[in-house]
Amino acid sequence: MADFAAPAANSPDTRGAYLALTRRRRLYSGLTILIFVVLMASGFYVADARNAGGFWDGWRSMLDFPADVVTEAWAKRAEMPGLLWRYVPALIETLNIAAVATLLGFFGGMALSLVSTRGLAPWPRVIPVFRRFMDILRAFPEIVVALVLIFVLGSGPVPAMIAIALHTAGALGKLYSEVNENADLKPVEGLQSVGATWGQRMAYGVIPQVAPNYLSYGLLRFEINIRASAILGFVGAGGIGYELRNSMTFGMGKFDEAAAIFILLFLTIVAVDQISSHFRNRLTQGREVLQ
């Protein structure tokens, strides 16, 4: 009977410890939220003080530019189909930049993920080296890398493609390494027991398991790279972003061209998003069926 009475005697202490732990967690959570709010407010104050115009003085005119674009585009709406067709070649160039960069980043990220995953890497001691290398690729924004490459290679689509491909390899390598960690190692061990090389173990034991997730993340990254390649056009990397910068630089009189580019970009991103979502859903459903 003494053994059964002991837990009952200790229950008030347990409840008190639990309540103390709960209060401590709430205190820490409250302090974290307070620090976050203070940092956000102070950061906004510093940014607003260093800004040329100031947010509070300029927010009323925030919609002036969109209003001018819509007004001029509506006034020249009869010319809109011709303008849309005029910028299709620049859009195709942007899609080519995004497609090639995604393809290069896909294979680069896949290779980096396989050599940086515990249990799969051929050189376990250098896994941290490959992981830090992927961190470096993700740390620098595409626009920074593109500016450096434009200075070295000159303006054009090649610097944009290289910059996006490097960032894509780092981002997909991180995602793919997490996917690899959930792969079943029994096929790999079976292939190793019959003398298969590391490449054969990866090709026949790992890739078939993770291929749906690889392709799903690759399609998602392609959508992101379309936006990135359009943005890089502002720094002289070619594509439809370069045409958009020119039309916005000229100002009034060219806003109808800017509106046409906006519409073309919007329709393209929506179409690519719907197509890639369809394929991602099919890949995910096929993976669930296989499991």
Secondary structure, DSSP 8 states (H G I E B T S, - for coil): -HHHHHHHHHHHHHHHHHHHHHHHHHHHHHHHHHHHHHHHHHHHHHHHHHSSS-HHHHGGGTTHHHHHHHHHHHHTGGGHHHHHHHTHHHHHHHHHHHHHHHHHHHHHHHHHHHTTSTTT-S-GGGHHHHHHHHHHHHHS-HHHHHHHHHHHH-SSHHHHHHHHHHHHHHHHHHHHHHHHHTS-SHHHHHHHHTT--HHHHIIIIIHHHHHHHHHHHHHHHHHHHHHHHHHHGGGT--SHHHHHHHHHHH-TTSHHHHHHHHHHHHHHHHHHHHHHHHHHHHHHHHHHHH-
